[in-house]
């Protein structure tokens, strides 16, 4: 998370770091944290398809746990 904190708020690299963090949270089945990281990344780059996929996957897993 240190790299995310050091990257400028609007830097494209920050979106990549956030996406990588989200992928880690997905692997750990920490759905809410994954969604949060994806949402932050999308505020920087709303056309980042990889982030959209990760966020959707986490949201789908969250909805399965509730059902």
C-alpha positions as CSV (number, residue, x, y, z in Angstrom):
1,X,0.0,0.0,0.0
2,X,3.0,2.3,0.4
3,X,3.3,2.7,-3.4
4,X,-0.3,3.7,-3.6
5,X,0.2,6.3,-0.9
6,X,3.2,7.8,-2.7
7,X,1.7,8.0,-6.2
8,X,0.1,11.3,-7.1
9,X,-3.7,11.3,-6.7
10,X,-4.4,11.6,-10.5
11,X,-1.5,9.5,-11.8
12,X,-2.4,6.6,-14.1
13,X,0.2,4.5,-12.2
14,X,-1.9,4.9,-9.1
15,X,-4.8,3.3,-10.9
16,X,-2.6,0.4,-11.7
17,X,-1.5,0.0,-8.1
18,X,-5.1,0.2,-6.9
19,X,-6.1,-2.5,-9.4
20,X,-3.2,-4.7,-8.2
21,X,-4.4,-4.3,-4.6
22,X,-7.9,-5.2,-5.7
23,X,-6.6,-8.4,-7.3
24,X,-4.9,-9.3,-4.0
25,X,-8.1,-8.7,-2.1
26,X,-10.0,-10.9,-4.6
27,X,-7.6,-13.7,-4.0
28,X,-8.1,-13.4,-0.3
29,X,-11.9,-13.2,-0.8
30,X,-12.0,-9.8,0.8
31,X,-14.8,-8.6,-1.6
32,X,-15.6,-5.3,0.0
33,X,-12.0,-4.1,0.0
34,X,-11.6,-5.2,-3.6
35,X,-14.7,-3.2,-4.6
36,X,-13.3,-0.1,-2.8
37,X,-9.9,-0.3,-4.5
38,X,-11.6,-0.8,-7.9
39,X,-13.9,2.2,-7.3
40,X,-10.9,4.4,-6.4
41,X,-9.1,3.3,-9.5
42,X,-12.1,4.0,-11.7
43,X,-12.2,7.6,-10.3
44,X,-8.7,8.0,-11.8
45,X,-9.3,6.2,-15.1
46,X,-12.9,5.3,-15.8
47,X,-12.0,3.3,-19.0
48,X,-9.7,0.9,-17.2
49,X,-11.4,-2.4,-18.3
50,X,-9.3,-4.6,-16.0
51,X,-10.6,-2.6,-12.9
52,X,-14.2,-2.9,-14.1
53,X,-13.8,-6.6,-14.4
54,X,-12.3,-6.9,-10.9
55,X,-15.0,-4.8,-9.3
56,X,-17.7,-6.8,-11.0
57,X,-16.2,-10.0,-9.9
58,X,-16.0,-8.8,-6.3
59,X,-19.5,-7.5,-6.3
60,X,-20.8,-10.8,-7.7
61,X,-19.0,-12.7,-5.0
62,X,-20.5,-10.4,-2.3
63,X,-24.0,-11.0,-3.7
64,X,-23.5,-14.8,-3.6
65,X,-22.6,-14.6,0.1
66,X,-25.7,-12.6,0.9
67,X,-28.0,-14.9,-1.1
